[in-house]
């Protein structure tokens, strides 16, 4: 007899779904197919890379949101994969936010240190 990977209830060896909770089963007789990549994980990775290149604040925040969402979905469903992509997207998102903060700090430091003088007579 086999046991459900999700709830632990007893079921037949040939079952592809648990009769108690309906969760898909893997194994010799109950292989349900190929694992699929969670779309949020892919989106997180793409947004994380885009956050480093194009629009750091918005894309990086979205990368963090999608990455955390993907990690929760992957942990709940054994037929999903892409945890590495989700983790990379979250890390790239935080790096993008960090670089944006540094860029803003450097910009205002340079702008604040330059001497701008007002000439009432104008340049002409």
Backbone bond lengths (Angstrom), bond angles and torsions (degrees), N, CA, C in turn:
res aa  C-N    CA-C-N  psi(-1)  N-CA   C-N-CA  omega(-1)  CA-C   N-CA-C  phi
1 X - - - 1.446 - - 1.534 110.13 -
2 X 1.305 115.76 143.76 1.454 122.13 177.84 1.524 109.34 -102.10
3 X 1.310 113.94 163.77 1.462 120.66 177.91 1.522 109.37 -124.08
4 X 1.322 116.02 146.36 1.469 121.86 -179.30 1.525 109.64 -64.58
5 X 1.332 115.75 136.57 1.459 121.53 177.94 1.525 111.76 -70.55
6 X 1.321 116.49 -20.50 1.462 120.52 -175.44 1.530 112.13 -97.26
7 X 1.336 117.06 -55.07 1.463 120.09 -173.53 1.520 113.48 -106.15
8 X 1.337 118.43 -13.73 1.454 121.93 177.78 1.516 115.52 84.13
9 X 1.323 118.69 4.06 1.464 119.99 -179.11 1.526 110.34 -74.12
10 X 1.334 115.28 153.68 1.459 121.45 -177.96 1.524 109.83 -78.12
11 X 1.355 115.56 141.47 1.460 120.88 -179.50 1.517 108.98 -151.95
12 X 1.321 117.46 173.74 1.463 120.12 -178.94 1.527 110.16 -73.84
13 X 1.326 115.09 158.03 1.464 120.23 -179.10 1.526 112.34 -67.41
14 X 1.310 118.52 -24.14 1.454 122.37 -176.36 1.525 113.29 -93.30
15 X 1.319 117.97 -1.33 1.473 120.99 -176.42 1.513 111.03 -68.46
16 X 1.320 115.60 136.21 1.458 120.43 175.56 1.527 111.49 -97.22
17 X 1.328 116.64 -19.10 1.460 122.59 176.44 1.523 109.04 -133.17
18 X 1.312 116.28 145.63 1.459 120.93 178.65 1.535 109.18 -69.44
19 X 1.340 118.52 131.87 1.468 119.78 178.87 1.536 112.58 -71.12
20 X 1.325 117.54 -19.62 1.464 120.58 -179.03 1.532 112.35 -87.04
21 X 1.355 116.29 -51.98 1.470 119.15 -174.33 1.528 113.60 -109.74
22 X 1.339 118.50 -11.82 1.460 121.37 177.81 1.512 114.56 80.79
23 X 1.331 117.24 7.34 1.466 121.00 -177.45 1.528 110.28 -72.09
24 X 1.364 119.42 136.61 1.463 121.06 178.28 1.531 110.38 -66.30
25 X 1.333 115.62 143.66 1.459 121.49 -176.80 1.516 110.48 -113.33
26 X 1.330 115.74 147.55 1.455 122.09 173.16 1.514 107.96 -110.07
27 X 1.305 117.23 166.63 1.460 120.47 177.50 1.510 111.02 135.70
28 X 1.325 115.77 -172.32 1.465 120.98 -174.74 1.515 112.14 -61.32
29 X 1.329 117.54 -51.36 1.452 119.10 -176.85 1.506 112.87 -95.06
30 X 1.312 117.87 -18.06 1.446 120.04 -172.22 1.510 114.73 -113.48
31 X 1.318 117.71 30.24 1.464 119.25 179.63 1.525 109.20 -66.08
32 X 1.302 116.72 126.35 1.457 120.19 -176.05 1.510 112.92 -100.28
33 X 1.309 118.57 -3.67 1.448 119.12 178.02 1.512 112.07 130.87
34 X 1.279 114.13 -163.13 1.446 121.87 -174.68 1.520 109.87 -85.29
35 X 1.310 115.52 141.46 1.462 119.72 173.98 1.519 108.26 -68.71
36 X 1.309 116.48 146.96 1.463 120.06 -179.44 1.527 109.39 -118.40
37 X 1.325 115.24 153.25 1.457 121.71 -179.28 1.518 109.53 -83.14
38 X 1.304 115.70 133.04 1.461 121.53 178.02 1.526 109.18 -67.34
39 X 1.316 116.52 128.37 1.465 121.57 -177.74 1.512 113.71 -63.79
40 X 1.332 117.17 -32.96 1.464 120.44 179.04 1.522 111.16 -65.81
41 X 1.343 117.01 -30.38 1.460 120.25 178.38 1.526 110.35 -67.68
42 X 1.325 115.82 -43.56 1.466 120.14 177.30 1.523 110.76 -63.14
43 X 1.326 116.17 -44.37 1.463 120.28 178.94 1.518 111.05 -61.60
44 X 1.315 117.26 -39.44 1.464 121.04 179.50 1.519 111.08 -62.11
45 X 1.324 116.66 -44.80 1.461 120.01 -179.79 1.527 111.16 -64.39
46 X 1.321 117.03 -45.00 1.467 120.78 179.82 1.531 110.62 -63.73
47 X 1.332 117.08 -43.41 1.463 120.34 179.05 1.524 111.56 -66.72
48 X 1.333 117.01 -36.14 1.461 120.13 177.51 1.518 112.00 -63.08
49 X 1.331 116.40 -42.67 1.465 120.46 176.97 1.526 109.94 -66.44
50 X 1.337 116.54 -43.46 1.466 120.05 178.35 1.521 112.55 -63.16
51 X 1.333 116.46 -32.75 1.457 120.44 178.36 1.513 112.75 -66.17
52 X 1.327 116.77 -28.44 1.462 119.82 176.83 1.519 112.19 -77.01
53 X 1.324 116.67 -24.50 1.458 120.99 -172.37 1.532 112.95 -104.66
54 X 1.319 118.25 -47.20 1.453 120.65 -168.62 1.526 113.99 -102.98
55 X 1.300 117.04 -73.64 1.471 121.81 -172.77 1.530 108.17 -125.12
56 X 1.329 117.67 89.87 1.453 119.69 -167.49 1.520 115.33 -60.16
57 X 1.288 119.21 -41.68 1.466 119.05 -171.99 1.522 111.09 -72.82
58 X 1.309 118.35 -55.02 1.464 121.79 -174.21 1.520 111.33 -66.51
59 X 1.322 117.76 -51.03 1.457 120.38 -177.16 1.528 112.00 -67.14
60 X 1.319 117.52 -35.02 1.464 120.25 178.96 1.521 111.66 -68.15
61 X 1.315 117.54 -40.71 1.462 120.60 177.46 1.526 109.63 -64.31
62 X 1.320 117.82 -42.46 1.467 120.77 177.61 1.524 111.45 -63.97
63 X 1.338 117.45 -36.90 1.466 120.70 177.71 1.524 110.66 -61.87
64 X 1.315 117.30 -41.00 1.462 121.23 179.19 1.530 110.29 -66.16
65 X 1.318 116.71 -44.18 1.468 120.67 -179.37 1.524 110.87 -62.90
66 X 1.340 117.17 -50.77 1.465 120.63 -178.89 1.531 111.63 -65.36
67 X 1.321 117.54 -37.11 1.457 120.67 179.33 1.517 112.38 -63.88
68 X 1.322 116.84 -45.28 1.466 120.14 178.64 1.530 111.26 -66.55
69 X 1.327 116.40 -37.86 1.462 120.34 176.95 1.539 110.08 -63.23
70 X 1.318 117.22 -42.86 1.465 121.17 -179.87 1.523 110.74 -65.26
71 X 1.329 117.61 -40.72 1.463 119.83 179.67 1.527 111.46 -62.41
72 X 1.333 117.27 -38.13 1.473 120.34 177.20 1.528 110.76 -65.49
73 X 1.343 117.33 -44.09 1.464 120.69 -179.87 1.525 111.65 -64.67
74 X 1.324 117.29 -40.54 1.460 121.66 -178.85 1.527 110.43 -66.96
75 X 1.324 116.74 -38.20 1.466 119.86 178.68 1.529 111.22 -67.24
76 X 1.327 117.61 -29.90 1.470 121.31 -177.66 1.524 113.04 -83.47
77 X 1.321 118.71 -24.65 1.465 121.53 -174.96 1.530 109.96 -125.58
78 X 1.325 119.00 114.55 1.468 120.69 -178.35 1.525 113.84 -69.67
79 X 1.321 118.03 -11.69 1.465 120.21 179.33 1.525 112.52 -87.49
80 X 1.323 117.76 -0.64 1.460 121.66 178.55 1.520 109.90 -102.23
81 X 1.311 115.67 146.80 1.459 121.03 174.90 1.521 108.92 -134.22
82 X 1.317 116.24 173.85 1.460 121.09 -179.39 1.510 112.99 117.18
83 X 1.344 116.53 18.38 1.456 119.24 -178.87 1.529 111.57 -62.37
84 X 1.320 116.90 -36.17 1.460 120.54 178.57 1.522 112.24 -64.43
85 X 1.326 116.12 -41.14 1.471 119.33 177.34 1.517 111.11 -65.42
86 X 1.329 116.48 -40.32 1.460 120.16 179.11 1.516 110.65 -63.71
87 X 1.327 116.34 -44.16 1.464 120.33 179.62 1.531 110.87 -64.00
88 X 1.336 116.43 -42.38 1.470 120.33 178.35 1.525 110.94 -63.18
89 X 1.333 117.34 -39.41 1.458 120.34 178.05 1.513 112.26 -63.51
90 X 1.328 116.84 -40.95 1.472 120.54 178.33 1.530 110.14 -65.39
91 X 1.325 116.80 -44.19 1.471 120.20 179.72 1.521 110.70 -63.38
92 X 1.324 117.31 -45.75 1.470 120.29 178.38 1.525 111.01 -63.30
93 X 1.333 116.99 -35.34 1.462 120.16 177.01 1.515 111.80 -62.09
94 X 1.337 116.86 -45.22 1.462 119.92 178.84 1.522 111.35 -67.31
95 X 1.335 117.43 -36.52 1.466 119.90 176.04 1.519 110.11 -63.77
96 X 1.340 117.58 -42.25 1.465 121.00 178.32 1.520 112.24 -61.50
97 X 1.330 116.90 -41.53 1.466 119.92 178.04 1.520 109.96 -66.16
98 X 1.325 117.07 -42.33 1.466 120.39 178.03 1.518 112.22 -60.83
99 X 1.329 116.53 -43.45 1.470 119.87 178.03 1.529 111.85 -65.39
100 X 1.321 116.75 -35.39 1.469 119.46 177.54 1.524 110.81 -66.04
101 X 1.324 116.95 -40.27 1.470 120.17 178.12 1.527 110.39 -64.44
102 X 1.328 116.89 -43.84 1.466 120.18 177.92 1.521 110.57 -62.30
103 X 1.331 117.06 -42.55 1.463 120.78 -179.82 1.529 110.87 -61.23
104 X 1.322 117.26 -44.64 1.464 120.97 179.17 1.530 110.16 -63.34
105 X 1.319 117.53 -42.60 1.462 121.49 178.97 1.523 110.78 -61.53
106 X 1.330 117.24 -46.41 1.463 121.08 179.70 1.521 110.22 -64.68
107 X 1.324 117.70 -41.87 1.461 121.06 -179.86 1.525 111.29 -59.56
108 X 1.340 116.56 -49.07 1.456 119.26 -178.52 1.526 112.12 -72.11
109 X 1.317 118.27 -27.78 1.462 120.42 175.49 1.518 110.74 -67.12
110 X 1.318 116.04 -43.51 1.472 119.93 178.84 1.517 110.00 -69.24
111 X 1.326 117.53 -43.05 1.461 120.36 -179.45 1.527 111.40 -66.10
112 X 1.324 117.05 -35.90 1.459 120.10 -179.50 1.515 113.38 -76.40
113 X 1.322 117.87 -24.01 1.451 120.21 -177.67 1.521 113.00 -88.83
114 X 1.306 118.36 -17.86 1.461 119.59 -179.91 1.523 109.64 -77.90
115 X 1.306 114.25 142.43 1.458 119.02 -179.32 1.517 109.49 -91.00
116 X 1.300 114.84 118.42 1.449 120.92 177.25 1.520 105.82 -112.32
117 X 1.297 114.93 118.96 1.462 119.40 -178.55 1.519 109.08 -110.59
118 X 1.318 113.34 140.49 1.455 119.57 178.79 1.515 108.37 -96.88
119 X 1.334 116.17 123.67 1.462 120.98 177.06 1.514 107.73 -106.35
120 X 1.327 118.30 112.13 1.464 120.43 -176.36 1.532 112.47 -62.43
121 X 1.307 117.43 -23.85 1.473 120.21 -179.79 1.515 111.29 -82.58
122 X 1.321 117.18 -12.26 1.459 120.54 178.78 1.511 111.39 78.18
123 X 1.310 117.20 171.75 1.451 120.07 -179.30 1.525 113.13 -76.73
124 X 1.301 117.35 -10.74 1.473 119.58 -176.18 1.484 113.16 -104.38
